Amino acid sequence: MVNSSELITFNHAVIAAVNGVSVLVCLLAAILVLRLKLYKTLVYRLALYQVLSALVMSSIDSLQTVFINYDASPDVYSHICVAVGWMILYAEWMKLLFTIWVAFHLFCFGVLHKNLKKLEVLYVVTSLLVPALIAIVPLVTHAYGLNSDGDVCCIYANTSVAFIERLALWDGPAMLMLIVASIAMVVMVIKLASQVLRRSKYEPITDGDQFWKAVKQLLPLATFPILFLIFEIPVLIFHINTTSHSTPNEGMLISGPGVTVALWSMASGATVIIHISVARICGRKRKPIKPLNVSDSHLLFTQHLATGSHANSATRFSLPPASV
């Protein structure tokens, strides 16, 4: 039987290791985007915002390891714990809002064909400021603290009142927003896939095709809200389990929230790395193609769909000249 001290030590070691890998993955993804100058295209800037927010989130989450000696000096560590709890909630909301904005932007482009490129500043400002306001609420209500397992600082959701606050400030909104965003991304993927299939009936689609390049650049971003949702579900179950039992999560060797935060971040970085790597490898099979500026591709997108010699009315729709 693992005792409490050994369990806390093990959890901190796992949290530190997973966050360390996550930071490296996100750094590599950010370096690739910057090194290849892909940030000049909005679609990759949105991916870069995701990666940077994930990098911040994992870096802050790695601070949880300092609380391995919490019992040795609780008066000191309690104040640090509150600060880390605030930063964790801030980082989680920042990552969430960037995810939702990406989903919103892609849905408007791929389904509604709306020009929302000018909203980039709004995406960034709201994703940086709104989380700070939300994270202040538990600070005022003194809800931040060490969880019942003694290994993670967060909203201390071990009582029904604290659980409701946690549910209202994070788990509830996050689950609702991610479910809606995930459904929107599925709709967008189906919409774009149907356009690809319809168009392929009249002429072959090649790697150099501007329409196909635009689709390939957009689809990887659609995975962000879906992956986020997949990792958020276990956290919600973890908090429900903590609140519904009088004892901590006995027998659970790994703290769900601590590791899941790192996995969110790692998934974001890995998605970008895999997408860029596959695009580069496929591009080398033929003549190298520079990254598509999607804002310039919208006109081509429309022309290929609407003016092809074999296009019919079912394939004709127009996209704004500078949406993504």
N, C-alpha and C positions, 0 to 999 in steps of 0.2 A: 504493500500500500504506500503510495507516495504521500509524504507529509506536506504540510502547507508551505514550509520554507523551500523545499525542493521544487515544488510545483511552481512557485513564483519565480525562482531562479531559472527554471526550464522555460517558462513563458517569456521572460525577458530575453533569454538567449535566442528564442525563435523569432520574437518581434524584431530584435536587432539584426539578425541574419537576413530575414525577409526584406526588411526596410533597406538594408545595405545593398542587396541585389536590385531592389526597386529603384533606388537612387542611381545606380550605375546604368540601368536600362533606360531610365528617363534622360539621363545626361547624354547617353549615346544617341538617343532619338533626337534630342535638341541639337546636338552637334551636327548630325546628318542634315537636318533641315537648314541649319545656318551655313554649313560648309557647301552644300549644293545650291545655296541661294534660293531655296524653294519658298522662303518666306515672302518673296515678291508676289506670290499668288495668294489671294485671300483664303482659298480652300486649305492651303498649307499653314497659313498663319493661324487659322482656327485650330488646326491640329497642334501647332506649336503652343498656343495658349493652354490647350488640354495638357500637354506634356509638362509645361512649366508649373501649372497648378498641381499636377500630380507629384512633381519633384518637390515642391514646397510641402505638400501634405505628408510625403514619406519622410522628409527631413525632420519635420516637427514630430511625427509619430515616433521617430527613433529616440527622441528625448525621453520617452517612457522608461527607458532602461535606467535612468538615474534614480528611479524610485525603488530600486532593489534594496536600498538601505533606508527606506522610508521610516521603519520602526525605530531606527537608531536615533533619529532626530526629527520627530514628527512636526515640531513647531516650525522648523525651517522648511521642510519638504512640503508642508501643507500649503504654504504660499506659492511655492514653485508649481505645485500640482494645480492650483487654480489658474495660474498663467498658462500652463501647458493645456489644460482643459479648454480654456478660451481659444488658444491658437488652433487646437485640433478642430473645434467646431467651426471656426472661421475658415480653415483650410478645406474642410469637408463641404461647406456651403459654396466656397469659391469654385471648387472642382465641379460641384453639382450644377451651378449656374452656367458655367462654361459649357457643360455637357448639354444642358437644356437649350442654350442659345444655338449651339451647333445643330441640334436636332431641328429647332425652329427654322433656322436659316436654310438647311437642306430641304426641309419639307416645302417651304415657300418656293424654293428654286425648282425642285424636281417635280412637284405636284401642282402648285398654284402658278408657277412661272412668274413670280413677282421679283422686282428689282429691289433688294434690300441691302445692297453693298454699303450704302451710307450709314447703316446702323451699326457698323463695326465699333465705333466709339462707344455707343450705348452698350453693346455687349461687354466691352472691357470695363467701363465705369461701374455698371451695375454689379458685375461679378466681383469687383474689388470692394465696393462700398456697402452693399446690402448685407453681406456676411458679417461685417463688423457690427452692424446694428443688431442683427439676430443674436450674435454671440454675447452681447452685453446683457441680455435678459437673464440667463443663469447666473451671471456675475452679480446682478442686483438681488436675485433671490437666494444667493449663496448655495446654488445647486451643484457647483463644481466640486469634485472630490475624488478620492481613490475608490475604485469599484470594490465590490464585495470580495473579489478574488485577490485584491491587493496588488494588482499589476498594471492597471491602466487608469489614468486620470481622465475623467470625462464628466458628463452630467451624471451625478450619483443616482442612477435609476434603480435603487434597491427598495424603495417604498412605492406605494401606489401613487402618491402625489408626485414624487420625483419621476416615476415612469410616465405619467400623463404629460409632465413638462417635457420629458425627452421625446415622447411621441408627437407632441405638438410642435416642437422646435426642430426636430430632425426626421425621425423615422417616418412619421405620417406624411409630411410634405414631400420627402424624398421618394417614398414609395409611389405616391400618387403621380408626381411629376415624371418619374422614370417610366412608369407604366404607360402614361400618355405618350411620352417621347418615343418609347420603344414601338408602340403601335403605329405612330406616325412614320417611323423609319421603315417598318415592314410595308406600310402602304406605299412609301416612296420607292422602295426596292421593287415591289411588284409593278408599279407604274413604269419605272425605267426599264425593267426586264421585258415588259410587254412591248415597249417601243423598240427595243433591240430586236426582239423576235419578229415583229412586224416588218421592220426595216430589212432584216436579213433575208426575207422572202424575195426581195427585189434586187439586192446587190450584196456581194460578200462584204463582211466587216473585217478590216485588217487592223494591225497595230498602229498604223499611221492615220487611221480614220479619226478625225477630230471629235466626232460624236462619241465614238467608243472610248477615246482617251478621257473625255470629260466624265463619262460614266464611271470608268475605273478609278478616277481620282475622287469621286464623290462617295462611292459605296463604302470604302473602309471607314470613313467617318461615321457612317450609320451604325457601326458596331459599338460606339462609345456608350450611348444610353443603355443598350442591351446588356453589355458587360457590367456596367455599373449596377443595373437592376439585379443581375445574377448574384453579385457579391453582397448586395444590401439585404437580400432576403434572409441569409443566415444570421446577420447582425440583429435583425428584428426578432427572429426566433430566439436568439440568445438573450435579448433583453426581456422578452416575455417569460422565458424560463427563469431568469433571475428574479423577476418580480413575483412570480407565482409560487416560488418555493421559499421556505423559511431559511434554508441553508444556501450558501453560495453554490455555484455550478460544480458541485462535487463530482469528481471523476473526470471532468473535462480538462484534459492536459493542456490545451491551448486556448488562450483567451480569444474569442471570436472577433471582437472589435479591433483589437491591436493588430492582428494578422490581416484582417480583411482590408483595412485602410491601405496596407502595403500592397495587397493584391490588386486593389483598384488601380493604384498608381502603376504597378508593373504591367498590367494589362494595357493601359493607355500607351505607355512607351513601346511595348512589344508590338502593338498594332501598327504604329507609325513605322517602326523599323522594318517589319515584315513587308508592309506596303511598299516602302521605298526600295527595299532590296529586290522584291519581285519585279517592280517596274523597271529597275535598272537592268536586271538580268534579261528580262524579256526584250528590252530595248536593244541589247547588244547582239541579239540574234539577227537583227537586220541593221539598217543604218541607224546609228544612235539618234534619238529624238530628244530634244531639250524639253524640260518640264513645260507642260501646257499652261499657258496663262488663261485660266478659265474665263476671266472677264472678257478676253478677246474671242473666246471660242463660242460664245452664245450666238453670235451672228451666224457662225459656221454651223452651229448646232441646228439653228432654224433652217438654214439653207439646205443642209443635207436631208432634213426631214420633209421640208415643204416643197423643194424645187427639184428633187430627184426626178429623172425621166420616167420612173415607174411608180412614183408616189401617188397614192390615192388620197381621198379626203379623210380617211381614218388616221393617216399619219401626219396630217398637217396641223401643226400648232406652232405658235411663236413664243420665243423666250426673250426676256429683256436683254439689251445689249451688254449689260455689266452687272450681273447679279451676284456672282460668286467670286 
